[in-house]
Structure formats: structure tokens, C-alpha cells
Amino acid sequence: MKHIALIATAALALTACASTPASAPTSAAKPEARSYIVSENASADVDAALARARASGKRVLLVMGANWCSDSRALAGWLGTDRFVGLIEREYELVFVNIGMPRTGDGHNLGLARRFGLAELPGLPNVLVLTSDGVLVNPTTATGWRDAGSRTGDAIYDELATLADAPA
């Protein structure tokens, strides 16, 4: 019985993070982070990023995901490439937050999403762009990153570059 419950839990968890569609092209050139950054105090990390953003005039790029999610790892991989590092250094204070497995009842740091106006996180990853005052710039697209693993680097870069200058 425990074996069946474990299989059901794993299957449910995997549906929370959209997989790459079968028709999507695969490429060895797509980066993937080996480990998603996990913090002991995500709320303090976000507060520190907001303070740095106020001092620097940048926005906060809050990436909420998990190690088990291939789309979260793919997005983290892109953000670690030289091209993205340049954009992030110019425009953002970056913070990663682990949200665990919300659909299985093992969610973490979900209060941060509510803090910035998102009632729920339907999948992973989630990308919240915040002003230095904590205003969510992209409320309609923040939870729409479940396909991050199948997006091109250009598409991700263009969206983040646009959000860096979008009105709040």
C-alpha cells in the first residue's frame, strides 16, 4: 500500500511542473542547473534583495521553483549563463526560492507569493518581477513559466529584458 501511495505522490508532484511537450525540439545546448538554490530563510533573502534593489535602482527577479522540477532547473540554468548574468547584473537583484511540492502538501515559502499578490502557484517555476517597493510588475505572467524548459534562451531573455523596464 505504501508503494502505491508513493507512486501516486510522485506522479502528482511531476504534474505540478509541466514537462517538455513531445513536439518541442530538444537541444544539448540548453543549460540546466544541477541544483536549484535552496535557502534556510527565503523571506529574509527576499527582504535583502528588495533592500539591494532600493539602493541600486534595480528590480528584484524572484524565481520560485524546486530541484525536482526540470523546468525550474532549465530556467536556473539559463539564468546562470554569461548572457543572462549580464542582464541580471544590470537590471535585477536575483533571488531563488524553493517552494517544494505544493500539490502534495509539502509546499514551502508559499506565503511569499501571497505577499506579492499571488493567491496560488499552479505550477513551477514562477517568475516574479518586483519593484524595489515590492510591487509585482508581472501579475498576469508570473505563474506562466511552467514551460520554461521548452522556451528558447532568446524568448526568456526578451521577456526578462522587457520586464526590467515595464511599468509597475
FENLIN-V509091 format. One record per backbone hydrogen bond with DSSP energy under -0.5 kcal/mol. CO is the residue of the C=O (numbers start at 1). NH is the residue of the N-H. E is the energy in kcal/mol with one decimal. If there is no record, write none. Layout:
co=CO nh=NH e=E
co=CO nh=NH e=E
This chain:
co=1 nh=5 e=-2.3
co=2 nh=6 e=-2.5
co=3 nh=7 e=-2.1
co=4 nh=8 e=-2.6
co=5 nh=9 e=-2.5
co=6 nh=10 e=-2.4
co=7 nh=11 e=-2.4
co=8 nh=12 e=-2.4
co=9 nh=13 e=-2.4
co=10 nh=14 e=-2.1
co=11 nh=15 e=-1.3
co=12 nh=16 e=-0.7
co=13 nh=16 e=-0.9
co=14 nh=17 e=-0.9
co=16 nh=18 e=-0.6
co=16 nh=124 e=-1.1
co=21 nh=24 e=-1.5
co=27 nh=30 e=-1.3
co=41 nh=45 e=-1.9
co=42 nh=46 e=-2.4
co=43 nh=47 e=-2.5
co=44 nh=48 e=-2.4
co=45 nh=49 e=-2.1
co=46 nh=50 e=-2.5
co=47 nh=51 e=-2.1
co=48 nh=52 e=-2.4
co=49 nh=53 e=-2.3
co=50 nh=54 e=-2.3
co=51 nh=55 e=-1.9
co=52 nh=56 e=-2.1
co=53 nh=57 e=-2.3
co=53 nh=58 e=-0.8
co=59 nh=93 e=-2.1
co=60 nh=62 e=-0.7
co=60 nh=130 e=-2.5
co=61 nh=63 e=-0.7
co=61 nh=95 e=-2.4
co=62 nh=64 e=-0.6
co=62 nh=128 e=-3.1
co=63 nh=65 e=-0.6
co=63 nh=97 e=-2.9
co=64 nh=125 e=-0.6
co=64 nh=126 e=-2.4
co=65 nh=99 e=-2.5
co=66 nh=69 e=-1.1
co=68 nh=70 e=-0.6
co=69 nh=73 e=-2.3
co=70 nh=74 e=-2.3
co=71 nh=75 e=-2.3
co=72 nh=76 e=-2.6
co=73 nh=33 e=-2.5
co=73 nh=77 e=-2.2
co=74 nh=78 e=-2.4
co=75 nh=79 e=-2.5
co=76 nh=80 e=-0.9
co=77 nh=80 e=-0.7
co=78 nh=81 e=-1.9
co=81 nh=85 e=-2.8
co=82 nh=86 e=-2.0
co=83 nh=87 e=-1.4
co=84 nh=88 e=-3.0
co=85 nh=89 e=-2.8
co=86 nh=90 e=-1.7
co=87 nh=91 e=-2.5
co=88 nh=92 e=-2.4
co=91 nh=59 e=-2.5
co=92 nh=94 e=-0.5
co=93 nh=61 e=-2.4
co=95 nh=63 e=-2.6
co=97 nh=65 e=-2.3
co=99 nh=108 e=-1.4
co=101 nh=104 e=-1.6
co=101 nh=106 e=-1.8
co=102 nh=105 e=-1.4
co=106 nh=101 e=-2.3
co=109 nh=112 e=-1.2
co=109 nh=113 e=-0.6
co=110 nh=113 e=-0.5
co=110 nh=114 e=-1.6
co=111 nh=115 e=-2.5
co=112 nh=116 e=-1.2
co=113 nh=116 e=-0.6
co=113 nh=118 e=-2.7
co=114 nh=117 e=-2.0
co=117 nh=119 e=-0.7
co=120 nh=122 e=-0.6
co=125 nh=145 e=-0.7
co=126 nh=64 e=-3.0
co=126 nh=128 e=-0.6
co=127 nh=129 e=-0.5
co=128 nh=62 e=-3.1
co=128 nh=130 e=-0.6
co=129 nh=137 e=-3.5
co=129 nh=138 e=-0.7
co=130 nh=60 e=-2.6
co=131 nh=134 e=-2.2
co=135 nh=131 e=-2.3
co=135 nh=137 e=-0.5
co=138 nh=141 e=-0.8
co=138 nh=142 e=-1.8
co=141 nh=144 e=-1.7
co=142 nh=127 e=-2.3
co=145 nh=148 e=-2.1
co=147 nh=150 e=-1.9
co=147 nh=151 e=-0.8
co=148 nh=151 e=-0.7
co=152 nh=156 e=-2.1
co=153 nh=157 e=-2.8
co=154 nh=158 e=-2.9
co=155 nh=159 e=-2.0
co=156 nh=160 e=-2.4
co=157 nh=161 e=-2.8
co=158 nh=162 e=-2.2
co=159 nh=163 e=-2.4
co=160 nh=164 e=-1.4
co=161 nh=165 e=-0.6
co=162 nh=165 e=-1.1
co=162 nh=166 e=-0.7
